[in-house]
Amino acid sequence: MNKIKIISIFTAICIIFCFYGCHKKSENAVAVDKMIANLGKIEINDAEQIDQIDKAISKLTEEEKNELDKKKKFDQAKYMREWQKENMKQVKASYKTEFVDEFKEACKKLGIKQSDVIRKAMQDTIEKANNI
């Protein structure tokens, strides 16, 4: 998929957030709203529609463009938290201090991460269960 097309669609979608919060909309903002409403009805490969959206965006006032820029900034930390919440789980265990310290020291001596050792043990257990 063409990067320009993806950016154009992303920009158009960001406008939704920008203008739904504004009470007074310019003529161009209203036109952009109508185009955005039709986004679900077009194909991403519809270059003419994407060009129309780009032209409408280019006619926005500076204030509207600034508002759009504020809305479309990507929050990497928030994205990562949300992704981890949806896609990751923790495995927790508590052991005696001596045992944990020995494990940490053994990993350090071997030059391996504790998480790699735990992941390998988990994978081995899954494979063993699958072979039963």
Residue pairs with C-beta under 8 A, 6 or more apart in sequence:
1 44
5 44
5 45
5 47
5 50
6 44
8 50
8 53
8 54
9 39
9 44
9 50
10 72
11 53
11 54
11 57
11 68
11 72
12 32
12 35
12 36
12 39
12 53
12 57
13 36
13 39
14 68
14 71
14 72
15 29
15 32
15 33
15 36
15 57
15 68
16 33
16 36
17 71
17 72
18 64
18 67
18 68
18 70
18 71
19 25
19 29
19 32
19 33
19 64
21 67
22 29
22 64
22 67
25 33
26 60
26 61
26 64
28 56
28 59
28 60
28 61
28 64
29 60
29 64
31 56
32 53
32 56
32 57
32 60
35 49
35 52
35 53
35 56
36 53
38 49
42 49
57 68
60 68
91 118
91 122
95 103
103 114
103 117
104 114
107 113
107 114
107 117
